Amino acid sequence: MVSGGASSMLRGMEHAFKVDLRGMIDLLSNHLYSDPSVFIRELLQNGVDAITARRQRGDSLFEPSLTARVHHVDGALPTLEFADNGVGLTEAEVHEFLATIGRSSKRLDEARDSFLGQFGIGLLSCFMVSGEIEVLTQSASGGAPVRWLAQADGTYTLETLPSGAVGTPGTTVRLRAREDTDFYFEYDELREALANYGRILPYPIHVTDGEQYDHVNAERLAWLDFADGDASKREEVLAYARTALNMEALDAVPLRTEDGSVRGVAFVLPYSTQSGSRQWHQVYLKRMLLGHDARNLLPDWAFFVRCLLNVDGLHPTASRESFYEDDALTGARASLDAQLRAYIEGLAQQDPARLEALIALHHLPIKALASENDEFFRLLAHAFEFETSTGRMKLGAYVAREPVIRMVTNLDQFRQIAQVASAYGHSVINAVYTYDVPLLRRYAALFGRALEEVDAQSYALALEDVSAAGLEGFVARANAALEAFGCVVSVKRFEPADLPALLIVTEEQRQRDDLDAAREVADELFTDLLDEYEGAYEEVRVTRLHLNLNHALVQDLLHVQDAAVFGRLVQMLYVQAHLLGHHPMRGQELALLGDGLSDMMRWGLRAAQMNILN
Ligand SMILES: Nc1ncnc2c1ncn2[C@@H]1O[C@H](COP(=O)(O)OP(=O)(O)OP(=O)(O)O)[C@@H](O)[C@H]1O
C-alpha cells in the first residue's frame, strides 16, 4: 500500500512556468511582427479599446481623444507619450492585465466583437523600440491613479499616486527611444505611422512635437459610405483614388458582404497587369489597418483591381497581419468573388463600352475567369477579341462570317497561313496566346460550332496540284536551283493569281539519318544499343516553295531556256516568297537577295544597252 506521503512524492512538486521576457520580445520582433512600427498600431488599438470600454460603461459625456506627444529634453533621446481618455485601469487590473503576459480584458466572446485586441501581448511590442514602458493610468471606476514601470528584463514597479493626481480617466503610455530606435520617434515618421494604421479609426488622433501638430484622421472618407450604397459618392471616391492612391481608376465598384461584414471599394486598375501579380490593397480590421495583402479575401483572378476594405466580422491572426481561416472568411471570400463577377456581368448588359475598355486592358484575368465558368463565358465570349488572318476581330463578328472556326496554335504557322487562307476566303484565328485554345474549344462546344485546328502544310496540300501535267523537267530544274537552300519545289494553281509563289516552312520530326548510317557499320553489340535509340528523332526545317501557275511570271518561266537566268529567277521567287510570307531570312537568303538583285540589274542594263545598239 502506498502511503499518502509517498503518493505526494510521486506527484512531485508543483512549479509555475517562468517566462523569459527578452526571449518573448525577440520572438515578437523577429518572428511575429514584420515591422517595429507595429508598436504604434498596438498603442492605437489599446487606446481605441479603452475608449470603447468607457463608452460601454454608459459614460458618454466625454470627447474621445487619442494623442501622441514627442518630447525632447536637453538633447537626450526623445520620449513619446501616447494618451487616451478611455476606461483606464485600477491597481488590481494593472497587475492582472498589464503585467500578465497573455492575459487580456477583451477576450470574452461578447467582448470580442467590440474590441480590437484579444491576445494580451500587444503592449510588449513597445519593447521593440523602448527599453522600458511606463504607464500612468486613472480608472474610470475610481480609486487612486497608478504608475507602472516595466523593464525589458521582466521586472516592474508599481506605485499608487495621490487621488486626483491624474484628474480625468485615461491612460498615458510613455516610451523612451533607444539609440537604434529614435527614428520611430521622429515627428514625420510618427505621423505617417499613425495615419497609416489609424486613417479610418472613429476617434480623433492627434500628434504633436513642439510647434508641429496634426489631426491625422480628420478626413471623412467617402468610400465607406459608397460601400454602404451611397452611389452619389462615386465621383468623390474616384477623386480619392486619384489624390491618395495616385490612380486614375477605370471604375469604382462598391463591395459589401454579410459574412465577415466586409465593406469596401474595388478600383479597376487603369493599366494591365500580369496574371498572378499581387496588388497592393488597404485592408482594415474594425477600421485599423491590417495590411496590404488581400490574398485570402479576394479571388485569384481579381488582380485587375485594387481594393480598400474594412472588415468588422473576421478574426485576425496573432500578428494581426492577416485573417484567421474560418467559415466567415470562406463566406466573405465567396461573396466578394460573386460581387466582382456580377460587376463584369452587369457591364455586359448595361455598359458594353466600359466592358470593352475593361476587356482591352485586362483580357487575361477575364479570359481566365471565362475559361472556367460557363455562364460567365456565354455572356462575354462574343466580346473577346482575337487576331485573325483578316485583322483583329471580336469573336462575335468572326462567327458571323465564318461557318467554321479555324485556329492556328503556332505563330510561325499563323504568318504563313494568313496568305493561303485568304486565298480560300477563309479567316484563321491566331490562337497562340494563353487561354485562346481553351476558350475557342469551349465556344465551339457551348454554341455548337465546328472548330478546326489548321496548319499551313495541310492548306498547301489542298492547293490544286498540277505537277503531273508534264512539268517534271521544269520542277527538276527548279529544284536544282534551290537545292543548296534545302527547299523543295512544286507547281500548283491557286488564288490569288497575283501571288507568284507560296513558301511553307514546317518543323518536321525526322528520324535521325546518322542512326541508319551507324547501323550499317555497327557490329551486333552496337546494333542492340542503337536499337535502344530507335525512337530518337530530330526536328528538321522543311521548306516548300509552291509556284503558282496562275501567275503570268511563272507561266513565262516555263519557257526560259538559259540555265543561269532560269536558276536566278527561281531563286528570286524563293526570296520574294520569304518577304511576302514574313519568313525570317537566314544569312543564305540575304546573300541570295543581294546577288540576285545585282544580276537582275546587270541583265537589265545589258538589255537596255542592246536596245540602244539596235
Ligand atoms: N490604454 C489602455 N487602457 C486601458 N487598459 C489597457 C490599455 N492598454 C492595455 N490595457 C489593458 O492591458 C491588457 C493587455 O494589453 P495588450 O495590448 O498587451 O493586449 P490586448 O490589447 O488585450 O490584446 P492584443 O495582444 O491582441 O493586442 C488589455 O487587455 C487591457 O486590459
Ligand as a Chemical Component Dictionary entry (heavy atoms), coordinates in Angstrom:
data_LIG
# 
_chem_comp.id                   LIG 
_chem_comp.type                 NON-POLYMER 
_chem_comp.pdbx_formal_charge   0 
_chem_comp.three_letter_code    LIG 
# 
loop_
_chem_comp_atom.comp_id 
_chem_comp_atom.atom_id 
_chem_comp_atom.alt_atom_id 
_chem_comp_atom.type_symbol 
_chem_comp_atom.charge 
_chem_comp_atom.model_Cartn_x 
_chem_comp_atom.model_Cartn_y 
_chem_comp_atom.model_Cartn_z 
_chem_comp_atom.pdbx_ordinal 
LIG N1  N1  N 0 -4.590 52.164 -22.805 1  
LIG C1  C1  C 0 -5.149 51.202 -22.063 2  
LIG N2  N2  N 0 -6.240 51.493 -21.299 3  
LIG C2  C2  C 0 -6.823 50.538 -20.559 4  
LIG N3  N3  N 0 -6.390 49.262 -20.497 5  
LIG C3  C3  C 0 -5.309 48.926 -21.189 6  
LIG C4  C4  C 0 -4.630 49.867 -22.004 7  
LIG N4  N4  N 0 -3.597 49.236 -22.611 8  
LIG C5  C5  C 0 -3.630 47.951 -22.186 9  
LIG N5  N5  N 0 -4.654 47.767 -21.335 10 
LIG C6  C6  C 0 -5.016 46.513 -20.661 11 
LIG O1  O1  O 0 -3.937 45.624 -20.767 12 
LIG C7  C7  C 0 -4.347 44.410 -21.396 13 
LIG C8  C8  C 0 -3.191 43.846 -22.220 14 
LIG O2  O2  O 0 -2.929 44.727 -23.301 15 
LIG P1  P1  P 0 -2.200 44.202 -24.607 16 
LIG O3  O3  O 0 -2.055 45.308 -25.528 17 
LIG O4  O4  O 0 -0.936 43.518 -24.168 18 
LIG O5  O5  O 0 -3.156 43.065 -25.155 19 
LIG P2  P2  P 0 -4.631 43.163 -25.742 20 
LIG O6  O6  O 0 -4.899 44.512 -26.256 21 
LIG O7  O7  O 0 -5.591 42.615 -24.695 22 
LIG O8  O8  O 0 -4.550 42.071 -26.895 23 
LIG P3  P3  P 0 -3.619 42.071 -28.190 24 
LIG O9  O9  O 0 -2.396 41.291 -27.837 25 
LIG O10 O10 O 0 -4.453 41.365 -29.208 26 
LIG O11 O11 O 0 -3.314 43.497 -28.507 27 
LIG C9  C9  C 0 -5.560 44.784 -22.191 28 
LIG O12 O12 O 0 -6.409 43.660 -22.399 29 
LIG C10 C10 C 0 -6.214 45.841 -21.314 30 
LIG O13 O13 O 0 -6.967 45.220 -20.294 31 
# 
loop_
_chem_comp_bond.comp_id 
_chem_comp_bond.atom_id_1 
_chem_comp_bond.atom_id_2 
_chem_comp_bond.value_order 
_chem_comp_bond.pdbx_ordinal 
LIG N1  C1  SING 1  
LIG C1  N2  SING 2  
LIG C1  C4  DOUB 3  
LIG N2  C2  DOUB 4  
LIG C2  N3  SING 5  
LIG N3  C3  DOUB 6  
LIG C3  C4  SING 7  
LIG C3  N5  SING 8  
LIG C4  N4  SING 9  
LIG N4  C5  DOUB 10 
LIG C5  N5  SING 11 
LIG N5  C6  SING 12 
LIG C6  O1  SING 13 
LIG C6  C10 SING 14 
LIG O1  C7  SING 15 
LIG C7  C8  SING 16 
LIG C7  C9  SING 17 
LIG C8  O2  SING 18 
LIG O2  P1  SING 19 
LIG P1  O3  DOUB 20 
LIG P1  O4  SING 21 
LIG P1  O5  SING 22 
LIG O5  P2  SING 23 
LIG P2  O6  DOUB 24 
LIG P2  O7  SING 25 
LIG P2  O8  SING 26 
LIG O8  P3  SING 27 
LIG P3  O9  DOUB 28 
LIG P3  O10 SING 29 
LIG P3  O11 SING 30 
LIG C9  O12 SING 31 
LIG C9  C10 SING 32 
LIG C10 O13 SING 33 
# 
